[in-house]
Amino acid sequence: MLKSMMIKRTLLPLALATASVAAFAAPVTYDIDPNHTDVIASWSHFGFSNPIAHFGKVDGKVSYDPDNVGQSSVEVTIPLSGMESHVPDFNDHLRSADFFDAEKYPEITFKSTRVEAAGDNKLRVWGDLTVRDVTRQVLLDTRINKIADHPMARRAAAGFDAKTVIKRSDFGVGKYAPNVSDEVEIRITVEAMVPKAE
């Protein structure tokens, strides 16, 4: 009896420690796949049309922990060299000092500051968006598309869609507002995979 109690007293702290480690396991970190990731901006042009521009070549990491969502994080770099409106002259204008001034500020960055669950397969991701060296906090309403082994890459993968609305004038890119709308809708689709084994 005494021996049994001593064994229990020894095993109980070990079991609690193991449970504690499991409860706070590190999130899985995925590298963003730039070939299957796109950031799309849309705005109103004098109320007549709603042009879009794609921002590709996205680089970054997504860390996600379904058991402890608050430990999740996102860090992204978007080079303006990957921006494409499908109108060459307009691409040049967007990269000029009138707008992004890409020669001086070649990248847009986003770094999350807080992540929380928002229902089934939904997240709210707050973070610092930096454009032209101006940083503002934005909220991304995010949907988890799928987390599973990728059938082609044969490793763990994750997919997300997100959206937000920003005011471009908040970042010093407000030329021609309000005729060209100050508000810009941002839609994001991300595919990411765990790094290849060494």
Buried (B, 14 or more C-beta within 10 A) or exposed (E): EEEEEEEEEEEEEEEEEEEEEEEEEEBBBBBBBBEBBBBBBBBBEEEEEEBBBEBBBBBBBBBBBEEEBEBBBBBBBBBBEBBBBEEEEBBEBBBEEEBBBBEEBEBBBBBBEEBEBBEEEEBBBEBEBBBBEEBEEBBBBBBBEEBEEBEEEEEBBBBBBBBBEBBBEBBBBBEEBEEBBBBBBBBBBBBBBBEEEE
